[in-house]
């Protein structure tokens, strides 16, 4: 099983930016797809971005053009850059290793209008 430790997040005004990080141990990081999920208050967790080991990315329509997922395989770390944040982006963000049920502890992002 992988261990995932997240950092980043916080409170930001609409239009602002944040960067989330997720450092992974216990697996050969570079071969795994990494994913970021968003769970808005009272709603189910939803996939917002993913990245393959070679850097191919995919985004949910709701964040396309505003969020950027990236990774540094040498540091076993995946990032999520959140730009032009909206109040609807508020919630807890989780990183996850693709193909296994290994999750980060979650990071709160609050966007004020």
C-alpha positions as CSV (number, residue, x, y, z in Angstrom):
1,X,0.0,0.0,0.0
2,X,1.1,3.5,-0.7
3,X,1.2,6.3,1.9
4,X,0.2,9.7,0.7
5,X,0.8,13.0,2.6
6,X,-0.8,16.2,1.5
7,X,0.0,19.8,2.0
8,X,-1.2,23.1,0.9
9,X,-4.8,24.4,0.8
10,X,-6.4,27.2,2.8
11,X,-8.6,30.2,2.4
12,X,-8.5,32.3,-0.7
13,X,-10.7,34.9,-2.4
14,X,-12.5,34.2,-5.6
15,X,-10.1,34.6,-8.5
16,X,-7.1,33.6,-6.3
17,X,-4.7,30.7,-6.6
18,X,-3.5,27.8,-4.4
19,X,-1.1,24.9,-4.8
20,X,-1.7,21.5,-3.4
21,X,1.1,18.9,-3.0
22,X,1.0,15.2,-2.3
23,X,4.1,13.2,-1.5
24,X,3.9,9.4,-1.9
25,X,5.9,6.6,-0.4
26,X,5.8,2.8,-0.4
27,X,5.4,2.4,-4.2
28,X,7.4,2.9,-7.4
29,X,5.8,6.3,-7.8
30,X,6.8,6.9,-11.4
31,X,4.8,4.1,-12.9
32,X,1.5,5.0,-11.3
33,X,-1.3,7.3,-12.4
34,X,-2.0,9.9,-9.8
35,X,-5.4,11.5,-9.3
36,X,-6.9,14.5,-7.5
37,X,-10.4,14.5,-6.2
38,X,-12.7,17.2,-4.9
39,X,-15.4,16.7,-2.4
40,X,-17.7,19.7,-2.0
41,X,-19.7,20.0,1.2
42,X,-22.6,17.5,1.2
43,X,-21.6,16.0,-2.1
44,X,-19.8,12.9,-3.3
45,X,-16.1,12.9,-4.1
46,X,-15.4,13.6,-7.7
47,X,-12.3,13.2,-9.9
48,X,-11.0,16.5,-11.1
49,X,-7.5,15.7,-12.6
50,X,-5.2,12.8,-13.3
51,X,-1.7,12.4,-14.6
52,X,0.1,9.3,-16.0
53,X,3.6,8.4,-15.1
54,X,4.8,10.0,-18.3
55,X,2.9,13.2,-17.7
56,X,-0.3,12.8,-19.8
57,X,-3.0,14.7,-18.1
58,X,-6.8,14.7,-18.0
59,X,-9.2,17.1,-16.4
60,X,-12.9,17.4,-15.5
61,X,-14.8,19.9,-17.5
62,X,-15.4,22.0,-14.4
63,X,-11.7,22.7,-13.9
64,X,-10.3,22.6,-17.4
65,X,-8.2,25.6,-18.1
66,X,-8.1,26.6,-14.4
67,X,-6.3,23.7,-12.7
68,X,-3.0,22.1,-13.6
69,X,-1.8,18.7,-12.4
70,X,1.9,18.0,-12.5
71,X,4.3,15.6,-11.0
72,X,8.0,15.3,-10.0
73,X,8.9,11.7,-10.1
74,X,12.3,12.3,-8.5
75,X,10.5,13.7,-5.5
76,X,7.6,11.2,-5.5
77,X,5.3,14.2,-5.5
78,X,2.2,15.3,-7.4
79,X,0.8,18.8,-7.5
80,X,-2.4,20.5,-8.2
81,X,-2.2,24.2,-9.2
82,X,-5.6,25.8,-8.7
83,X,-6.1,29.1,-10.5
84,X,-9.0,31.5,-10.9
85,X,-10.7,29.8,-8.0
86,X,-14.5,30.0,-7.6
87,X,-16.7,29.5,-4.6
88,X,-17.9,26.2,-6.1
89,X,-14.3,24.9,-5.8
90,X,-14.7,25.0,-2.0
91,X,-14.3,21.6,-0.4
92,X,-11.8,18.9,0.6
93,X,-9.2,17.8,-2.0
94,X,-7.7,14.4,-1.9
95,X,-4.9,12.8,-3.9
96,X,-5.1,9.1,-4.7
97,X,-2.9,6.5,-6.4
98,X,-4.5,5.2,-9.5
99,X,-5.5,1.5,-9.4
100,X,-5.4,1.2,-5.6
101,X,-7.3,2.5,-2.6
102,X,-4.6,4.7,-1.2
103,X,-5.7,8.2,-0.4
104,X,-4.1,11.3,1.1
105,X,-5.6,12.7,4.3
106,X,-7.4,15.5,2.5
107,X,-6.8,19.3,2.3
108,X,-9.4,21.9,2.9
109,X,-9.8,24.6,0.2
110,X,-12.2,27.5,1.0
111,X,-13.0,30.1,-1.7
112,X,-14.8,33.2,-0.5
113,X,-16.9,35.3,-2.8
